Amino acid sequence: MNHHQKHKHEDQGIEISQDEAAETRPEAVTSDPLAALQTERDDLLGRLQRVSADYANYQKRVSRDVEQAREFANESLLKALLPMFDDMERALSAAKDHPDDTASLVKGLQMVHANALTMAAAFGLATIDAAGKPFDPSLHAALLQQPSTTVPPQTVLDVVQKGYTLKGRLLRPAQVIVSKAMED
């Protein structure tokens, strides 16, 4: 067998070279077998301590990386929001400069709102389409029920506050008014 070939140590599953194995193995001709076993034990204990220290350092590094990822997780979202803030500031400035031009202000706000929804959709935000749909307690929060002859019972009549999902997961339920059967 080649002197520099690697072997898997049968007990630990660790690959070591012939040279390393010779260093950790007691000499074939030893006058004190107990001393040779103690030397091997000390060497293995030293290796175990180094592996333990390496693992502890790895855990600390991973923990630090996870914490940093959490801290900056919203960075790309916030960068995407900056143009919307700029648009809002321009709309507010225009409203101050032209207080009687409400039509332009409304049009500007509609554009900012549309751009904000488009940007949020790129991050996985979706509006829950509730009006006229059957009431779904997993997507809707019923604020009240109103009798109706025009739609079947348990149908959303009106949306008081829009609901949203994030990548298919409920972020906020839609607050709705739900139909009920007419009382006799």
N, C-alpha and C positions, 0 to 999 in steps of 0.2 A: 504494500500500500504506500502511496506517495506521502512523504513526510509533511507536505503542506496541504493535504486534503482536509476538508472540513467534515466533522461528524456531528450528528445530533446527539446531544447528551440524553440518554434514555429517560432519566428521571424528570428533567426540567423542560425538555423540548427546545433547548438552546443550542444554537450552532456554535461550535468552538473549533479552532484549528488544532492541528496536531501539536504545534508548539505550545499553545495555551493549555492543552490537555496534559502535556508533559510537565508543565509548571505546577498544575494543581494536583497531579497524581503523586502519591508517595513513591519514592525511589524503590526500584525493584529489590535492591539490596539495602535493607534498612535494618539497623541493629535494634531499633525500638519501634515496633509497629504502632504502639499507642501514640508516640510523638508524631508519627506520619499521619495518623488519623486526625489528631488535633490540628495539625497544620492544614490538612485538607478542609476540616470543619471551619477553621478561621478564614481560609480563603473563600469558601462558599458563603460564609456569614458576611464577609466584606462585600462580595458581589451582590448579595441580597440587600444590603444597606444602600449600595449605590443605585440599584434598580428602584428601591423604595423612594430614595431621594429624587431620582429622575421622574418618577410617577407623581410625586407630590408637586414638583415644579411644573409638570405638564398640567395637572389639575388647576393650579393657580393661574397659569397662562390661559387656559381655556375659559376659566371663570372671568378673568379680566377681559378677554375678547368678547365674551357674551355680554358683559356689562356695557362695554363700549358700543357694541352693536345695538343694544337697547337704547342707549343714550342718543345715538344718531340715527335711529330707525326712521324718523319722520323727516329727515333732512331733504330728501327728494320731493316729498309732498310740500313742504314749506317753500322750497325753491319754486315749485310750480304755482304756488299761491301768490308769489310776489307780483306777477303781472296783473292779477286780479286786484290786489291792493292799489297798484298804480292806477288802474282804470277807475276804481272807486274814488281815489283822490282827485282825479281829473273831473269826474262827474260832480263831486262836491264843490270843487272850485268853479266849475261852469254854473252850478246852481246859485252860488254866491254872487257871481258876476252878472247873472241874468235871472233874477228871482221870479220874474213873471213868465218865463218860458218853461212851464211845467211839462209840456209835451216832449221837449227835447230831453228833459231830465228823466222822464219815464222811459223814453226810448233808450237812453244811455244805461239806465238801470237794468232794463230788459237784456241788453247786450252783455252787461257784466254778469248777470244771472246765467244766461245761456253759456257764456265762456266758462264760468265756474262749474256748471254741471258737466260740461264737456271735459274739463280738466279732471274733475273728480271721477268721471267715468273711466278715464285712462288708468286710474288707480283701483278700479273695481267697484266703485259706488254705483248703485242703480236705484232709481225711484220705484217704489211699490205702486203699481197701477191698481187702484182700489175702487174708484167710482164705477158703479154699475155691476160690480163683481159680487159673487157670493161671499158672505162674511167668512173669514178664515181667522180663527183666534191665534194662529201661529204667525200671522202677518199684520193683523188689525187689532186695535184696542177700541172696543165700542164705548162711546161716551154716553150715548142714549139711544133709545129706540123710538121710532115714529111710525104711527099707522100709515099704511099706504095701500091704495087700490091699483096703482100703476105698475108696481113691481112685486115679485114674489117675496114672502117673508124671508128674513135673514139675507137681504141684499144690501150692499152699501149704497146709501142714498147720497151722502155727501162726505167729503174729506175735510176735516177741520185742520189737521196738520199732516203733512206728507210723511210717509215712512220710507226708510231706506234699508237696503241690504249692502253688505260689503263682501264681494266675491261669493255671493250666494248665501251668506250668513246674515241673519237679521241684526241690523245695527240699531234701528228704532222702528217700532211698529207704527203704522198709520193710525191716527186717531180719527175715528169715523162715526157717522150717524147711520144706524142700521134700521131697515124696515121691519115692521111687524104686521101681522094680520089685523084688519079692522075689527074693532070690538062691536058686538051687536048692540 
